[in-house]
Amino acid sequence: MPEPIKSDLAGKGTLLREACDLGEVVNNVDVLYMTRIQRERFPDPVEYKKVASSYRITPEFLSGARENLIIMHPLPRVDEITPAVDQTKHARYFQQSFYGVPVRMALLKMLIAGGA
């Protein structure tokens, strides 16, 4: 996360903790926002393959998660969240996607009507 954003959030009293291992934090977070590692951002396919599966959410991984943890993802996913996670109470990415449609519609209406 860029330093200006971290400073702004910290200034508003937000507790931030950065970690390189999801296993270290999965039992301490309420929201896990997951994204895919983007192949197109790697000039070398070998480098992509080294990290491609370094972050992967499975039902087994979630066994230590908080009861109220929700997982969000912008979709589409590649293999960073296994389909079996879809059946858990933690999966919220399909709802996230569904609710994104009316929000975008409202924003477009405001823009077209000159309300923004």
Residue, then its C-alpha position, 0 to 999 in steps of 0.5 A: m500500500p502506498e505510504p500516503i494512503k497508509s499515513d492517511l488511514a493511520g491518521k484516522g485511527t485505522l489499525l494497519r498491519e502488513a503481512c506477507d503470509l496470509g496464514e499469519v493473519v487469516n485468524n485476525v481479520d474480518v474482511l479478506y480482499m483477494t485478487r489474482i496475481q496478474r500474469e500480464r504484469f510479469p514480463d517473464p513467464v518463469e517469474y509469474k510461475k514462481v509466485a502464481s500459487s503463493y496465495r491460494i484460498t481453500p476451505e482447509f486454509l479457512s479452518g482457522a479463520r474467524e467465524n464472521l470472516i468475509i472474502m471479497h474478490p473483484l472477479p474473475r478469478v483464476d486459481e487464487i480461490t478454489p471453487a469449494v470456497d464458494q460453498t462456505k459462509h465466508a464467500r461474498y464475491f458473488q454478492q459483491s459482483f451482483y451489487g456492483v451492477p446497481v451501484r454502477m447504474a446509479l453512478l451512470k444516471m448521476l453522471i448523465a443527469g449532471g448530478a455529480 
